[in-house]
């Protein structure tokens, strides 16, 4: 059975993927492509229409001028056909002495072989039209040769003489050699005495064969200059239109990372000015909310500590030891929750400037401290550097290292370069994480069963804080189980070059 043809939805999906792959991803690139494609399409369609009109007009002009030349040639032929044979050379000599006529006339023993110019659509049309018109004017013409030749190659007699070698006054109404040579029309017909009448002349428009060429050098140059001017102006307009949007995007990105960015300039189009004002107002409201939230948590922490301490003092007055111990445990848990909430807020809002960090030095100090505490950690220097906030990265790595120490005892740290990313891998040799628990690990206060037993003082906030810090650095935190047991936590950060470019762009914005 023949395979079914792809449905409309599949074809549409394939076309969308193809367009997504071909088109640039930036708004500037897409608008530029659309503008350039529109200008090019307009030029192509306009040139096609204009070329068609030029060809029609040039063909009509060529036919009309060919008919005019054919009537003049027919009159001259009748005149020489009517003369006695011995008068023909005398008449030709008389015409030459008078300064020539429209036609350069000669009589040869046989037709002269011409070095005809390259075939051209209009020259071919002119030859056909002249031949047809002469047949209508002189039906008894038996032999007729018609062609075009350049002045430098035009032979006029049996002995091979060129038209450029004859006296100038004989051909002063025929030749155009400077600055741009024009082709010469040559008509040869047999007369009654067996000789051949040779006639050479210019067309009414000597350069008619170029009039139908839409791609002549001067026209191509004009079209190229016009197209270049339109494209340059289009690209400038697109850049002028999209530059404020790029500034808005960079400001939003900087604000999302908690970095200070100057207010957006309220210049440009009316729509952008309104957008800049709305963004500024939104940023102020969000910043006020963040400040209020931080003050609220600080106040709550401060206000709750006093009643918690009072309650602990009052529990000391209880006579029952078991009840007193239970009260102490509950108050300790409440105190830990308050401190954890405050830590979550403060660790997520780290205000410091990015700088160049040598990972070997940073991780080496942390590993050395863990060794002093008696923990088994292996680490090999990599020589890699990143551009980030030192304290924030230290907290992020520290949270993962603490988890690995508590749950896995033996820890391995590797720093590798992956394409344009720097990967900090921390592997423990603990029990790992059930596959169905990965989705909830980053939620606050979520702890697995084995975590509660091995690290009773934890609050389940470390992974969430670490992920927030990594994402603020345009990175990614990945967790996966090792095939041989244990958990691998990987921090993927942009390479030093990408981070420098990103920070420079945000700072300039």
C-alpha angles and dihedrals in degrees: 000000000000115000114254116256117248114271125240092262092054092048090048091049091050092049091049092051090048092051090047090053095046101040120074115253097227123084090231091054094046095047090047092051092048093047093046092045090048093050092046092048091049090049093048094048092043093047092048091053092043092047090052091051092046091051093049092048094045092050092050091048091048092051093049094048091045091054090050092051091045092055091049091047091049090053092050091047091051090050094053093040088056095051121091113255094249092052096053098077091045092051091049090050091049091052090051093050090051090059100269133278136244088288129048101223129198137160119225135181091236138004114288116238109238129211092225121205120251113288113269128184093239096042089052090049091048093051091049093047093047091048092050093047093048090051088053093047096040109025092174095062105123104178124029131166120191129179148135125246137173117254094242092056100037115121114199106181145033093259091062098254115163123226089238088063098058121091112286095236091060092062104024090116094045113043128073108178103149138094092348118010116229123211118250125227113228124196121186124182134169118248130209095267093055095257124121125242110221117202127177127182146146125257116248086254102038092197097044092127089068096049093080095049109099090186100058113143095254093048093045090050091050092048092047092050092048092047093047091050092050093046094048091049091046093051091046091050091048092049091046089051098045100039093081089050090053089051090050091050093049092048091051091048092050091047090050089056092051094249123140114251126181118249116276113259111251094225133115129043123005091247093054093047089054090047092049091051092048091049091049092051091047091050091051092050093048092046090049089050091051092049091047090049092051092047089047093054092045090050092047091049092049095044095047096050093068097053090042090054091046091051091050090052092049092050088061088065091060114107097205108083094200093052090045091053092049091051090050092051093050093048092047090052091049091049090049092050091052092049091046093052091050091047091050091055096045096043091052092053105055111166109200138117121258116248140168111286125196102214094203091061095043096047092038092060092048092048091048091053091050090050091053088054089055099255123142110235129158121203133170120200116244105184091228127139134198134195108233146109106296099209093045093050090046091053092047094050090040093057092051092045092050091051091049092049094048097045104028108026094200112065134187123197122196129177115197137165115239114187103296094345135087113220122203106194121193115186126185129191096227132118095286125219128291111250093238091055098060093085093059100040094095096053115105119261091009111136131169122237096254090047092059091054098044098039110026093167094060123105103197095248102109100084093047092050091047093051091049091052093047093047090050086060091052089253138122135236115215127188126191139152119254115238090235094047136280133065130286116208112191126191110201113197131176115265118261093259094050092046092050092050092048093048092046091051093050092046092050090048 
